[in-house]
Amino acid sequence: MQCPECQSEHIRKNGKNRQGKQNYICVNCHRQFIESYETYRGYSDDVRRECLKM
Ligand SMILES: [Zn+2]
């Protein structure tokens, strides 16, 4: 399991969301994500927003 942002494996559990999925937070960059995020391919929401501006 890695951070989707910086690929760091230095992550820790951060409670569960409303769907009961495990939340994680990256200790390195403080990015919060859920387990299923791992299967997500493509740009992050932040990058996508930047692209729309251009
Ligand atoms: Zn990270």
mmCIF file of the protein (N, C-alpha, C, O) and its ligand, coordinates in Angstrom:
data_MODEL
# 
_entry.id   MODEL 
# 
loop_
_entity.id 
_entity.type 
_entity.pdbx_number_of_molecules 
1 polymer     1 
2 non-polymer 1 
# 
_entity_poly.entity_id                      1 
_entity_poly.type                           'polypeptide(L)' 
_entity_poly.nstd_linkage                   no 
_entity_poly.nstd_monomer                   no 
_entity_poly.pdbx_seq_one_letter_code       MQCPECQSEHIRKNGKNRQGKQNYICVNCHRQFIESYETYRGYSDDVRRECLKM 
_entity_poly.pdbx_seq_one_letter_code_can   MQCPECQSEHIRKNGKNRQGKQNYICVNCHRQFIESYETYRGYSDDVRRECLKM 
_entity_poly.pdbx_strand_id                 A 
# 
loop_
_entity_poly_seq.entity_id 
_entity_poly_seq.num 
_entity_poly_seq.mon_id 
_entity_poly_seq.hetero 
1 1  MET n 
1 2  GLN n 
1 3  CYS n 
1 4  PRO n 
1 5  GLU n 
1 6  CYS n 
1 7  GLN n 
1 8  SER n 
1 9  GLU n 
1 10 HIS n 
1 11 ILE n 
1 12 ARG n 
1 13 LYS n 
1 14 ASN n 
1 15 GLY n 
1 16 LYS n 
1 17 ASN n 
1 18 ARG n 
1 19 GLN n 
1 20 GLY n 
1 21 LYS n 
1 22 GLN n 
1 23 ASN n 
1 24 TYR n 
1 25 ILE n 
1 26 CYS n 
1 27 VAL n 
1 28 ASN n 
1 29 CYS n 
1 30 HIS n 
1 31 ARG n 
1 32 GLN n 
1 33 PHE n 
1 34 ILE n 
1 35 GLU n 
1 36 SER n 
1 37 TYR n 
1 38 GLU n 
1 39 THR n 
1 40 TYR n 
1 41 ARG n 
1 42 GLY n 
1 43 TYR n 
1 44 SER n 
1 45 ASP n 
1 46 ASP n 
1 47 VAL n 
1 48 ARG n 
1 49 ARG n 
1 50 GLU n 
1 51 CYS n 
1 52 LEU n 
1 53 LYS n 
1 54 MET n 
# 
loop_
_struct_asym.id 
_struct_asym.entity_id 
A 1 
B 2 
# 
loop_
_chem_comp.id 
_chem_comp.type 
_chem_comp.mon_nstd_flag 
ARG 'L-peptide linking' y 
ASN 'L-peptide linking' y 
ASP 'L-peptide linking' y 
CYS 'L-peptide linking' y 
GLN 'L-peptide linking' y 
GLU 'L-peptide linking' y 
GLY 'peptide linking'   y 
HIS 'L-peptide linking' y 
ILE 'L-peptide linking' y 
LEU 'L-peptide linking' y 
LYS 'L-peptide linking' y 
MET 'L-peptide linking' y 
PHE 'L-peptide linking' y 
PRO 'L-peptide linking' y 
SER 'L-peptide linking' y 
THR 'L-peptide linking' y 
TYR 'L-peptide linking' y 
VAL 'L-peptide linking' y 
ZN  non-polymer         . 
# 
_pdbx_entity_nonpoly.entity_id   2 
_pdbx_entity_nonpoly.name        ? 
_pdbx_entity_nonpoly.comp_id     ZN 
# 
_pdbx_nonpoly_scheme.asym_id         B 
_pdbx_nonpoly_scheme.entity_id       2 
_pdbx_nonpoly_scheme.mon_id          ZN 
_pdbx_nonpoly_scheme.ndb_seq_num     1 
_pdbx_nonpoly_scheme.pdb_seq_num     101 
_pdbx_nonpoly_scheme.auth_seq_num    101 
_pdbx_nonpoly_scheme.pdb_mon_id      ZN 
_pdbx_nonpoly_scheme.auth_mon_id     ZN 
_pdbx_nonpoly_scheme.pdb_strand_id   A 
_pdbx_nonpoly_scheme.pdb_ins_code    . 
# 
loop_
_atom_site.group_PDB 
_atom_site.id 
_atom_site.type_symbol 
_atom_site.label_atom_id 
_atom_site.label_alt_id 
_atom_site.label_comp_id 
_atom_site.label_asym_id 
_atom_site.label_entity_id 
_atom_site.label_seq_id 
_atom_site.pdbx_PDB_ins_code 
_atom_site.Cartn_x 
_atom_site.Cartn_y 
_atom_site.Cartn_z 
_atom_site.occupancy 
_atom_site.B_iso_or_equiv 
_atom_site.pdbx_formal_charge 
_atom_site.auth_seq_id 
_atom_site.auth_comp_id 
_atom_site.auth_asym_id 
_atom_site.auth_atom_id 
_atom_site.pdbx_PDB_model_num 
ATOM   1   N  N  . MET A 1 1  ? 0.849   -1.206 0.000   1.00 0.00 ? 1   MET A N  1 
ATOM   2   C  CA . MET A 1 1  ? 0.000   0.000  0.000   1.00 0.00 ? 1   MET A CA 1 
ATOM   3   C  C  . MET A 1 1  ? 0.878   1.247  0.000   1.00 0.00 ? 1   MET A C  1 
ATOM   4   O  O  . MET A 1 1  ? 1.767   1.397  0.838   1.00 0.00 ? 1   MET A O  1 
ATOM   5   N  N  . GLN A 1 2  ? 0.617   2.128  -0.943  1.00 0.00 ? 2   GLN A N  1 
ATOM   6   C  CA . GLN A 1 2  ? 1.438   3.330  -1.079  1.00 0.00 ? 2   GLN A CA 1 
ATOM   7   C  C  . GLN A 1 2  ? 0.559   4.566  -1.165  1.00 0.00 ? 2   GLN A C  1 
ATOM   8   O  O  . GLN A 1 2  ? -0.627  4.484  -1.483  1.00 0.00 ? 2   GLN A O  1 
ATOM   9   N  N  . CYS A 1 3  ? 1.149   5.685  -0.880  1.00 0.00 ? 3   CYS A N  1 
ATOM   10  C  CA . CYS A 1 3  ? 0.473   6.963  -1.074  1.00 0.00 ? 3   CYS A CA 1 
ATOM   11  C  C  . CYS A 1 3  ? 0.318   7.208  -2.578  1.00 0.00 ? 3   CYS A C  1 
ATOM   12  O  O  . CYS A 1 3  ? 1.294   7.080  -3.317  1.00 0.00 ? 3   CYS A O  1 
ATOM   13  N  N  . PRO A 1 4  ? -0.894  7.560  -3.052  1.00 0.00 ? 4   PRO A N  1 
ATOM   14  C  CA . PRO A 1 4  ? -1.094  7.829  -4.483  1.00 0.00 ? 4   PRO A CA 1 
ATOM   15  C  C  . PRO A 1 4  ? -0.391  9.096  -4.937  1.00 0.00 ? 4   PRO A C  1 
ATOM   16  O  O  . PRO A 1 4  ? -0.195  9.312  -6.133  1.00 0.00 ? 4   PRO A O  1 
ATOM   17  N  N  . GLU A 1 5  ? -0.017  9.923  -3.988  1.00 0.00 ? 5   GLU A N  1 
ATOM   18  C  CA . GLU A 1 5  ? 0.579   11.218 -4.311  1.00 0.00 ? 5   GLU A CA 1 
ATOM   19  C  C  . GLU A 1 5  ? 2.093   11.112 -4.446  1.00 0.00 ? 5   GLU A C  1 
ATOM   20  O  O  . GLU A 1 5  ? 2.664   11.524 -5.456  1.00 0.00 ? 5   GLU A O  1 
ATOM   21  N  N  . CYS A 1 6  ? 2.738   10.561 -3.430  1.00 0.00 ? 6   CYS A N  1 
ATOM   22  C  CA . CYS A 1 6  ? 4.211   10.557 -3.409  1.00 0.00 ? 6   CYS A CA 1 
ATOM   23  C  C  . CYS A 1 6  ? 4.779   9.136  -3.381  1.00 0.00 ? 6   CYS A C  1 
ATOM   24  O  O  . CYS A 1 6  ? 5.991   8.956  -3.263  1.00 0.00 ? 6   CYS A O  1 
ATOM   25  N  N  . GLN A 1 7  ? 3.897   8.113  -3.490  1.00 0.00 ? 7   GLN A N  1 
ATOM   26  C  CA . GLN A 1 7  ? 4.317   6.720  -3.513  1.00 0.00 ? 7   GLN A CA 1 
ATOM   27  C  C  . GLN A 1 7  ? 5.048   6.284  -2.247  1.00 0.00 ? 7   GLN A C  1 
ATOM   28  O  O  . GLN A 1 7  ? 5.687   5.232  -2.221  1.00 0.00 ? 7   GLN A O  1 
ATOM   29  N  N  . SER A 1 8  ? 4.950   7.094  -1.204  1.00 0.00 ? 8   SER A N  1 
ATOM   30  C  CA . SER A 1 8  ? 5.550   6.719  0.069   1.00 0.00 ? 8   SER A CA 1 
ATOM   31  C  C  . SER A 1 8  ? 4.754   5.589  0.706   1.00 0.00 ? 8   SER A C  1 
ATOM   32  O  O  . SER A 1 8  ? 3.529   5.548  0.597   1.00 0.00 ? 8   SER A O  1 
ATOM   33  N  N  . GLU A 1 9  ? 5.443   4.680  1.365   1.00 0.00 ? 9   GLU A N  1 
ATOM   34  C  CA . GLU A 1 9  ? 4.744   3.618  2.098   1.00 0.00 ? 9   GLU A CA 1 
ATOM   35  C  C  . GLU A 1 9  ? 4.605   3.986  3.566   1.00 0.00 ? 9   GLU A C  1 
ATOM   36  O  O  . GLU A 1 9  ? 4.177   3.178  4.390   1.00 0.00 ? 9   GLU A O  1 
ATOM   37  N  N  . HIS A 1 10 ? 4.973   5.208  3.872   1.00 0.00 ? 10  HIS A N  1 
ATOM   38  C  CA . HIS A 1 10 ? 4.881   5.704  5.247   1.00 0.00 ? 10  HIS A CA 1 
ATOM   39  C  C  . HIS A 1 10 ? 3.490   6.300  5.467   1.00 0.00 ? 10  HIS A C  1 
ATOM   40  O  O  . HIS A 1 10 ? 3.319   7.518  5.529   1.00 0.00 ? 10  HIS A O  1 
ATOM   41  N  N  . ILE A 1 11 ? 2.499   5.405  5.584   1.00 0.00 ? 11  ILE A N  1 
ATOM   42  C  CA . ILE A 1 11 ? 1.116   5.835  5.747   1.00 0.00 ? 11  ILE A CA 1 
ATOM   43  C  C  . ILE A 1 11 ? 0.549   5.266  7.041   1.00 0.00 ? 11  ILE A C  1 
ATOM   44  O  O  . ILE A 1 11 ? 1.061   4.288  7.584   1.00 0.00 ? 11  ILE A O  1 
ATOM   45  N  N  . ARG A 1 12 ? -0.502  5.886  7.516   1.00 0.00 ? 12  ARG A N  1 
ATOM   46  C  CA . ARG A 1 12 ? -1.160  5.330  8.696   1.00 0.00 ? 12  ARG A CA 1 
ATOM   47  C  C  . ARG A 1 12 ? -2.671  5.437  8.554   1.00 0.00 ? 12  ARG A C  1 
ATOM   48  O  O  . ARG A 1 12 ? -3.187  6.246  7.783   1.00 0.00 ? 12  ARG A O  1 
ATOM   49  N  N  . LYS A 1 13 ? -3.363  4.601  9.315   1.00 0.00 ? 13  LYS A N  1 
ATOM   50  C  CA . LYS A 1 13 ? -4.822  4.574  9.260   1.00 0.00 ? 13  LYS A CA 1 
ATOM   51  C  C  . LYS A 1 13 ? -5.389  5.859  9.836   1.00 0.00 ? 13  LYS A C  1 
ATOM   52  O  O  . LYS A 1 13 ? -4.845  6.435  10.779  1.00 0.00 ? 13  LYS A O  1 
ATOM   53  N  N  . ASN A 1 14 ? -6.499  6.296  9.244   1.00 0.00 ? 14  ASN A N  1 
ATOM   54  C  CA . ASN A 1 14 ? -7.084  7.588  9.626   1.00 0.00 ? 14  ASN A CA 1 
ATOM   55  C  C  . ASN A 1 14 ? -8.599  7.458  9.781   1.00 0.00 ? 14  ASN A C  1 
ATOM   56  O  O  . ASN A 1 14 ? -9.354  8.295  9.287   1.00 0.00 ? 14  ASN A O  1 
ATOM   57  N  N  . GLY A 1 15 ? -9.038  6.405  10.471  1.00 0.00 ? 15  GLY A N  1 
ATOM   58  C  CA . GLY A 1 15 ? -10.465 6.210  10.694  1.00 0.00 ? 15  GLY A CA 1 
ATOM   59  C  C  . GLY A 1 15 ? -11.163 5.635  9.477   1.00 0.00 ? 15  GLY A C  1 
ATOM   60  O  O  . GLY A 1 15 ? -10.516 5.198  8.525   1.00 0.00 ? 15  GLY A O  1 
ATOM   61  N  N  . LYS A 1 16 ? -12.484 5.639  9.514   1.00 0.00 ? 16  LYS A N  1 
ATOM   62  C  CA . LYS A 1 16 ? -13.254 5.105  8.388   1.00 0.00 ? 16  LYS A CA 1 
ATOM   63  C  C  . LYS A 1 16 ? -14.237 6.158  7.904   1.00 0.00 ? 16  LYS A C  1 
ATOM   64  O  O  . LYS A 1 16 ? -14.711 6.990  8.678   1.00 0.00 ? 16  LYS A O  1 
ATOM   65  N  N  . ASN A 1 17 ? -14.534 6.107  6.612   1.00 0.00 ? 17  ASN A N  1 
ATOM   66  C  CA . ASN A 1 17 ? -15.486 7.061  6.059   1.00 0.00 ? 17  ASN A CA 1 
ATOM   67  C  C  . ASN A 1 17 ? -16.902 6.531  6.201   1.00 0.00 ? 17  ASN A C  1 
ATOM   68  O  O  . ASN A 1 17 ? -17.118 5.472  6.792   1.00 0.00 ? 17  ASN A O  1 
ATOM   69  N  N  . ARG A 1 18 ? -17.869 7.267  5.659   1.00 0.00 ? 18  ARG A N  1 
ATOM   70  C  CA . ARG A 1 18 ? -19.278 6.920  5.847   1.00 0.00 ? 18  ARG A CA 1 
ATOM   71  C  C  . ARG A 1 18 ? -19.631 5.586  5.206   1.00 0.00 ? 18  ARG A C  1 
ATOM   72  O  O  . ARG A 1 18 ? -20.541 4.896  5.667   1.00 0.00 ? 18  ARG A O  1 
ATOM   73  N  N  . GLN A 1 19 ? -18.926 5.220  4.156   1.00 0.00 ? 19  GLN A N  1 
ATOM   74  C  CA . GLN A 1 19 ? -19.185 3.935  3.507   1.00 0.00 ? 19  GLN A CA 1 
ATOM   75  C  C  . GLN A 1 19 ? -18.504 2.769  4.232   1.00 0.00 ? 19  GLN A C  1 
ATOM   76  O  O  . GLN A 1 19 ? -18.602 1.618  3.808   1.00 0.00 ? 19  GLN A O  1 
ATOM   77  N  N  . GLY A 1 20 ? -17.822 3.084  5.318   1.00 0.00 ? 20  GLY A N  1 
ATOM   78  C  CA . GLY A 1 20 ? -17.142 2.040  6.085   1.00 0.00 ? 20  GLY A CA 1 
ATOM   79  C  C  . GLY A 1 20 ? -15.811 1.635  5.493   1.00 0.00 ? 20  GLY A C  1 
ATOM   80  O  O  . GLY A 1 20 ? -15.230 0.624  5.885   1.00 0.00 ? 20  GLY A O  1 
ATOM   81  N  N  . LYS A 1 21 ? -15.325 2.431  4.542   1.00 0.00 ? 21  LYS A N  1 
ATOM   82  C  CA . LYS A 1 21 ? -14.022 2.137  3.950   1.00 0.00 ? 21  LYS A CA 1 
ATOM   83  C  C  . LYS A 1 21 ? -12.918 2.736  4.807   1.00 0.00 ? 21  LYS A C  1 
ATOM   84  O  O  . LYS A 1 21 ? -13.070 3.793  5.420   1.00 0.00 ? 21  LYS A O  1 
ATOM   85  N  N  . GLN A 1 22 ? -11.818 2.030  4.825   1.00 0.00 ? 22  GLN A N  1 
ATOM   86  C  CA . GLN A 1 22 ? -10.691 2.466  5.637   1.00 0.00 ? 22  GLN A CA 1 
ATOM   87  C  C  . GLN A 1 22 ? -10.052 3.710  5.027   1.00 0.00 ? 22  GLN A C  1 
ATOM   88  O  O  . GLN A 1 22 ? -9.692  3.724  3.850   1.00 0.00 ? 22  GLN A O  1 
ATOM   89  N  N  . ASN A 1 23 ? -9.919  4.737  5.831   1.00 0.00 ? 23  ASN A N  1 
ATOM   90  C  CA . ASN A 1 23 ? -9.210  5.937  5.410   1.00 0.00 ? 23  ASN A CA 1 
ATOM   91  C  C  . ASN A 1 23 ? -7.744  5.827  5.793   1.00 0.00 ? 23  ASN A C  1 
ATOM   92  O  O  . ASN A 1 23 ? -7.400  5.241  6.820   1.00 0.00 ? 23  ASN A O  1 
ATOM   93  N  N  . TYR A 1 24 ? -6.901  6.385  4.972   1.00 0.00 ? 24  TYR A N  1 
ATOM   94  C  CA . TYR A 1 24 ? -5.476  6.423  5.269   1.00 0.00 ? 24  TYR A CA 1 
ATOM   95  C  C  . TYR A 1 24 ? -4.972  7.847  5.100   1.00 0.00 ? 24  TYR A C  1 
ATOM   96  O  O  . TYR A 1 24 ? -5.555  8.654  4.375   1.00 0.00 ? 24  TYR A O  1 
ATOM   97  N  N  . ILE A 1 25 ? -3.877  8.132  5.784   1.00 0.00 ? 25  ILE A N  1 
ATOM   98  C  CA . ILE A 1 25 ? -3.222  9.425  5.591   1.00 0.00 ? 25  ILE A CA 1 
ATOM   99  C  C  . ILE A 1 25 ? -1.729  9.186  5.404   1.00 0.00 ? 25  ILE A C  1 
ATOM   100 O  O  . ILE A 1 25 ? -1.127  8.370  6.102   1.00 0.00 ? 25  ILE A O  1 
ATOM   101 N  N  . CYS A 1 26 ? -1.152  9.892  4.472   1.00 0.00 ? 26  CYS A N  1 
ATOM   102 C  CA . CYS A 1 26 ? 0.278   9.758  4.209   1.00 0.00 ? 26  CYS A CA 1 
ATOM   103 C  C  . CYS A 1 26 ? 1.030   10.621 5.218   1.00 0.00 ? 26  CYS A C  1 
ATOM   104 O  O  . CYS A 1 26 ? 0.776   11.819 5.344   1.00 0.00 ? 26  CYS A O  1 
ATOM   105 N  N  . VAL A 1 27 ? 1.952   9.993  5.927   1.00 0.00 ? 27  VAL A N  1 
ATOM   106 C  CA . VAL A 1 27 ? 2.721   10.728 6.924   1.00 0.00 ? 27  VAL A CA 1 
ATOM   107 C  C  . VAL A 1 27 ? 3.675   11.700 6.235   1.00 0.00 ? 27  VAL A C  1 
ATOM   108 O  O  . VAL A 1 27 ? 4.046   12.733 6.793   1.00 0.00 ? 27  VAL A O  1 
ATOM   109 N  N  . ASN A 1 28 ? 4.054   11.354 5.037   1.00 0.00 ? 28  ASN A N  1 
ATOM   110 C  CA . ASN A 1 28 ? 5.050   12.134 4.303   1.00 0.00 ? 28  ASN A CA 1 
ATOM   111 C  C  . ASN A 1 28 ? 4.473   13.446 3.764   1.00 0.00 ? 28  ASN A C  1 
ATOM   112 O  O  . ASN A 1 28 ? 5.034   14.516 4.001   1.00 0.00 ? 28  ASN A O  1 
ATOM   113 N  N  . CYS A 1 29 ? 3.333   13.359 3.027   1.00 0.00 ? 29  CYS A N  1 
ATOM   114 C  CA . CYS A 1 29 ? 2.769   14.557 2.379   1.00 0.00 ? 29  CYS A CA 1 
ATOM   115 C  C  . CYS A 1 29 ? 1.385   14.913 2.913   1.00 0.00 ? 29  CYS A C  1 
ATOM   116 O  O  . CYS A 1 29 ? 0.768   15.873 2.451   1.00 0.00 ? 29  CYS A O  1 
ATOM   117 N  N  . HIS A 1 30 ? 0.893   14.137 3.892   1.00 0.00 ? 30  HIS A N  1 
ATOM   118 C  CA . HIS A 1 30 ? -0.400  14.382 4.537   1.00 0.00 ? 30  HIS A CA 1 
ATOM   119 C  C  . HIS A 1 30 ? -1.587  14.268 3.582   1.00 0.00 ? 30  HIS A C  1 
ATOM   120 O  O  . HIS A 1 30 ? -2.657  14.817 3.844   1.00 0.00 ? 30  HIS A O  1 
ATOM   121 N  N  . ARG A 1 31 ? -1.396  13.573 2.506   1.00 0.00 ? 31  ARG A N  1 
ATOM   122 C  CA . ARG A 1 31 ? -2.485  13.286 1.585   1.00 0.00 ? 31  ARG A CA 1 
ATOM   123 C  C  . ARG A 1 31 ? -3.406  12.245 2.229   1.00 0.00 ? 31  ARG A C  1 
ATOM   124 O  O  . ARG A 1 31 ? -2.931  11.232 2.741   1.00 0.00 ? 31  ARG A O  1 
ATOM   125 N  N  . GLN A 1 32 ? -4.722  12.491 2.205   1.00 0.00 ? 32  GLN A N  1 
ATOM   126 C  CA . GLN A 1 32 ? -5.666  11.517 2.738   1.00 0.00 ? 32  GLN A CA 1 
ATOM   127 C  C  . GLN A 1 32 ? -6.302  10.756 1.584   1.00 0.00 ? 32  GLN A C  1 
ATOM   128 O  O  . GLN A 1 32 ? -6.641  11.343 0.557   1.00 0.00 ? 32  GLN A O  1 
ATOM   129 N  N  . PHE A 1 33 ? -6.461  9.470  1.753   1.00 0.00 ? 33  PHE A N  1 
ATOM   130 C  CA . PHE A 1 33 ? -7.036  8.647  0.698   1.00 0.00 ? 33  PHE A CA 1 
ATOM   131 C  C  . PHE A 1 33 ? -7.648  7.394  1.304   1.00 0.00 ? 33  PHE A C  1 
ATOM   132 O  O  . PHE A 1 33 ? -7.391  7.058  2.461   1.00 0.00 ? 33  PHE A O  1 
ATOM   133 N  N  . ILE A 1 34 ? -8.465  6.704  0.505   1.00 0.00 ? 34  ILE A N  1 
ATOM   134 C  CA . ILE A 1 34 ? -9.068  5.447  0.955   1.00 0.00 ? 34  ILE A CA 1 
ATOM   135 C  C  . ILE A 1 34 ? -8.457  4.297  0.184   1.00 0.00 ? 34  ILE A C  1 
ATOM   136 O  O  . ILE A 1 34 ? -7.816  4.480  -0.851  1.00 0.00 ? 34  ILE A O  1 
ATOM   137 N  N  . GLU A 1 35 ? -8.672  3.114  0.714   1.00 0.00 ? 35  GLU A N  1 
ATOM   138 C  CA . GLU A 1 35 ? -8.091  1.899  0.160   1.00 0.00 ? 35  GLU A CA 1 
ATOM   139 C  C  . GLU A 1 35 ? -8.347  1.761  -1.338  1.00 0.00 ? 35  GLU A C  1 
ATOM   140 O  O  . GLU A 1 35 ? -7.443  1.429  -2.106  1.00 0.00 ? 35  GLU A O  1 
ATOM   141 N  N  . SER A 1 36 ? -9.603  2.022  -1.746  1.00 0.00 ? 36  SER A N  1 
ATOM   142 C  CA . SER A 1 36 ? -9.983  1.804  -3.133  1.00 0.00 ? 36  SER A CA 1 
ATOM   143 C  C  . SER A 1 36 ? -9.320  2.819  -4.064  1.00 0.00 ? 36  SER A C  1 
ATOM   144 O  O  . SER A 1 36 ? -9.327  2.643  -5.282  1.00 0.00 ? 36  SER A O  1 
ATOM   145 N  N  . TYR A 1 37 ? -8.762  3.854  -3.505  1.00 0.00 ? 37  TYR A N  1 
ATOM   146 C  CA . TYR A 1 37 ? -8.097  4.867  -4.329  1.00 0.00 ? 37  TYR A CA 1 
ATOM   147 C  C  . TYR A 1 37 ? -6.960  4.236  -5.132  1.00 0.00 ? 37  TYR A C  1 
ATOM   148 O  O  . TYR A 1 37 ? -6.604  4.707  -6.213  1.00 0.00 ? 37  TYR A O  1 
ATOM   149 N  N  . GLU A 1 38 ? -6.404  3.165  -4.581  1.00 0.00 ? 38  GLU A N  1 
ATOM   150 C  CA . GLU A 1 38 ? -5.292  2.460  -5.211  1.00 0.00 ? 38  GLU A CA 1 
ATOM   151 C  C  . GLU A 1 38 ? -5.599  2.054  -6.655  1.00 0.00 ? 38  GLU A C  1 
ATOM   152 O  O  . GLU A 1 38 ? -4.720  2.074  -7.516  1.00 0.00 ? 38  GLU A O  1 
ATOM   153 N  N  . THR A 1 39 ? -6.865  1.685  -6.905  1.00 0.00 ? 39  THR A N  1 
ATOM   154 C  CA . THR A 1 39 ? -7.231  1.194  -8.230  1.00 0.00 ? 39  THR A CA 1 
ATOM   155 C  C  . THR A 1 39 ? -7.542  2.342  -9.184  1.00 0.00 ? 39  THR A C  1 
ATOM   156 O  O  . THR A 1 39 ? -7.686  2.133  -10.388 1.00 0.00 ? 39  THR A O  1 
ATOM   157 N  N  . TYR A 1 40 ? -7.643  3.549  -8.647  1.00 0.00 ? 40  TYR A N  1 
ATOM   158 C  CA . TYR A 1 40 ? -7.964  4.710  -9.478  1.00 0.00 ? 40  TYR A CA 1 
ATOM   159 C  C  . TYR A 1 40 ? -6.790  5.044  -10.399 1.00 0.00 ? 40  TYR A C  1 
ATOM   160 O  O  . TYR A 1 40 ? -5.643  5.139  -9.963  1.00 0.00 ? 40  TYR A O  1 
ATOM   161 N  N  . ARG A 1 41 ? -7.107  5.219  -11.673 1.00 0.00 ? 41  ARG A N  1 
ATOM   162 C  CA . ARG A 1 41 ? -6.054  5.554  -12.626 1.00 0.00 ? 41  ARG A CA 1 
ATOM   163 C  C  . ARG A 1 41 ? -6.303  6.953  -13.189 1.00 0.00 ? 41  ARG A C  1 
ATOM   164 O  O  . ARG A 1 41 ? -7.448  7.366  -13.371 1.00 0.00 ? 41  ARG A O  1 
ATOM   165 N  N  . GLY A 1 42 ? -5.259  7.644  -13.449 1.00 0.00 ? 42  GLY A N  1 
ATOM   166 C  CA . GLY A 1 42 ? -5.392  8.962  -14.055 1.00 0.00 ? 42  GLY A CA 1 
ATOM   167 C  C  . GLY A 1 42 ? -4.986  10.071 -13.105 1.00 0.00 ? 42  GLY A C  1 
ATOM   168 O  O  . GLY A 1 42 ? -4.323  9.850  -12.092 1.00 0.00 ? 42  GLY A O  1 
ATOM   169 N  N  . TYR A 1 43 ? -5.403  11.252 -13.463 1.00 0.00 ? 43  TYR A N  1 
ATOM   170 C  CA . TYR A 1 43 ? -4.990  12.414 -12.699 1.00 0.00 ? 43  TYR A CA 1 
ATOM   171 C  C  . TYR A 1 43 ? -5.794  12.533 -11.408 1.00 0.00 ? 43  TYR A C  1 
ATOM   172 O  O  . TYR A 1 43 ? -6.935  12.077 -11.333 1.00 0.00 ? 43  TYR A O  1 
ATOM   173 N  N  . SER A 1 44 ? -5.208  13.131 -10.424 1.00 0.00 ? 44  SER A N  1 
ATOM   174 C  CA . SER A 1 44 ? -5.931  13.432 -9.202  1.00 0.00 ? 44  SER A CA 1 
ATOM   175 C  C  . SER A 1 44 ? -6.881  14.591 -9.469  1.00 0.00 ? 44  SER A C  1 
ATOM   176 O  O  . SER A 1 44 ? -6.767  15.273 -10.487 1.00 0.00 ? 44  SER A O  1 
ATOM   177 N  N  . ASP A 1 45 ? -7.814  14.810 -8.554  1.00 0.00 ? 45  ASP A N  1 
ATOM   178 C  CA . ASP A 1 45 ? -8.766  15.899 -8.724  1.00 0.00 ? 45  ASP A CA 1 
ATOM   179 C  C  . ASP A 1 45 ? -8.060  17.249 -8.832  1.00 0.00 ? 45  ASP A C  1 
ATOM   180 O  O  . ASP A 1 45 ? -8.483  18.118 -9.595  1.00 0.00 ? 45  ASP A O  1 
ATOM   181 N  N  . ASP A 1 46 ? -7.004  17.415 -8.079  1.00 0.00 ? 46  ASP A N  1 
ATOM   182 C  CA . ASP A 1 46 ? -6.274  18.674 -8.101  1.00 0.00 ? 46  ASP A CA 1 
ATOM   183 C  C  . ASP A 1 46 ? -5.675  18.935 -9.477  1.00 0.00 ? 46  ASP A C  1 
ATOM   184 O  O  . ASP A 1 46 ? -5.773  20.043 -10.003 1.00 0.00 ? 46  ASP A O  1 
ATOM   185 N  N  . VAL A 1 47 ? -5.065  17.931 -10.046 1.00 0.00 ? 47  VAL A N  1 
ATOM   186 C  CA . VAL A 1 47 ? -4.448  18.074 -11.357 1.00 0.00 ? 47  VAL A CA 1 
ATOM   187 C  C  . VAL A 1 47 ? -5.513  18.336 -12.400 1.00 0.00 ? 47  VAL A C  1 
ATOM   188 O  O  . VAL A 1 47 ? -5.328  19.163 -13.293 1.00 0.00 ? 47  VAL A O  1 
ATOM   189 N  N  . ARG A 1 48 ? -6.637  17.627 -12.288 1.00 0.00 ? 48  ARG A N  1 
ATOM   190 C  CA . ARG A 1 48 ? -7.717  17.796 -13.243 1.00 0.00 ? 48  ARG A CA 1 
ATOM   191 C  C  . ARG A 1 48 ? -8.246  19.235 -13.198 1.00 0.00 ? 48  ARG A C  1 
ATOM   192 O  O  . ARG A 1 48 ? -8.544  19.829 -14.234 1.00 0.00 ? 48  ARG A O  1 
ATOM   193 N  N  . ARG A 1 49 ? -8.357  19.772 -12.010 1.00 0.00 ? 49  ARG A N  1 
ATOM   194 C  CA . ARG A 1 49 ? -8.840  21.142 -11.868 1.00 0.00 ? 49  ARG A CA 1 
ATOM   195 C  C  . ARG A 1 49 ? -7.866  22.121 -12.527 1.00 0.00 ? 49  ARG A C  1 
ATOM   196 O  O  . ARG A 1 49 ? -8.269  23.089 -13.171 1.00 0.00 ? 49  ARG A O  1 
ATOM   197 N  N  . GLU A 1 50 ? -6.571  21.838 -12.347 1.00 0.00 ? 50  GLU A N  1 
ATOM   198 C  CA . GLU A 1 50 ? -5.566  22.697 -12.964 1.00 0.00 ? 50  GLU A CA 1 
ATOM   199 C  C  . GLU A 1 50 ? -5.681  22.640 -14.484 1.00 0.00 ? 50  GLU A C  1 
ATOM   200 O  O  . GLU A 1 50 ? -5.532  23.656 -15.163 1.00 0.00 ? 50  GLU A O  1 
ATOM   201 N  N  . CYS A 1 51 ? -5.945  21.460 -15.008 1.00 0.00 ? 51  CYS A N  1 
ATOM   202 C  CA . CYS A 1 51 ? -6.057  21.309 -16.446 1.00 0.00 ? 51  CYS A CA 1 
ATOM   203 C  C  . CYS A 1 51 ? -7.263  22.076 -16.993 1.00 0.00 ? 51  CYS A C  1 
ATOM   204 O  O  . CYS A 1 51 ? -7.190  22.667 -18.069 1.00 0.00 ? 51  CYS A O  1 
ATOM   205 N  N  . LEU A 1 52 ? -8.361  22.063 -16.256 1.00 0.00 ? 52  LEU A N  1 
ATOM   206 C  CA . LEU A 1 52 ? -9.560  22.742 -16.713 1.00 0.00 ? 52  LEU A CA 1 
ATOM   207 C  C  . LEU A 1 52 ? -9.353  24.242 -16.796 1.00 0.00 ? 52  LEU A C  1 
ATOM   208 O  O  . LEU A 1 52 ? -9.979  24.924 -17.607 1.00 0.00 ? 52  LEU A O  1 
ATOM   209 N  N  . LYS A 1 53 ? -8.466  24.750 -15.944 1.00 0.00 ? 53  LYS A N  1 
ATOM   210 C  CA . LYS A 1 53 ? -8.206  26.185 -15.937 1.00 0.00 ? 53  LYS A CA 1 
ATOM   211 C  C  . LYS A 1 53 ? -7.475  26.621 -17.200 1.00 0.00 ? 53  LYS A C  1 
ATOM   212 O  O  . LYS A 1 53 ? -7.600  27.763 -17.642 1.00 0.00 ? 53  LYS A O  1 
ATOM   213 N  N  . MET A 1 54 ? -6.714  25.698 -17.773 1.00 0.00 ? 54  MET A N  1 
ATOM   214 C  CA . MET A 1 54 ? -5.890  26.061 -18.906 1.00 0.00 ? 54  MET A CA 1 
ATOM   215 C  C  . MET A 1 54 ? -6.660  26.108 -20.233 1.00 0.00 ? 54  MET A C  1 
ATOM   216 O  O  . MET A 1 54 ? -6.076  26.405 -21.275 1.00 0.00 ? 54  MET A O  1 
HETATM 217 ZN ZN . ZN  B 2 .  ? 2.327   10.973 0.263   1.00 0.00 2 101 ZN  A ZN 1 
# 
